[in-house]
């Protein structure tokens, strides 16, 4: 018999689960924080500053995308859990008597 995790994994079709998206986002957020610190430490208008600005902008967009993926995956997982935990209609009705 399949576990709830098995059903979720089947339903997700090989895409990452919400906790995996969260881990990726947290790592990227740490890198983004470091890039912002580096940006503050560089001379405004320099090539390094412009490069870091682009990097910060790109990483910010990536964090947003990961956050959205995490939310979608969490919604799907929660929906599957809710569906799996519902009693089967025949169980509620007591089944059919022959």
Protein Blocks (a to p, Z undefined) as FASTA:
>chain_A
ZZfklmmmmmnnopacfklmmmmmmmmmmmmmmmmmmmmmpcehiaklmmmmmmmmmmmm
mmmmmmmmmmmmmmmmmmmmmmmmpccfklmnopaaZZ
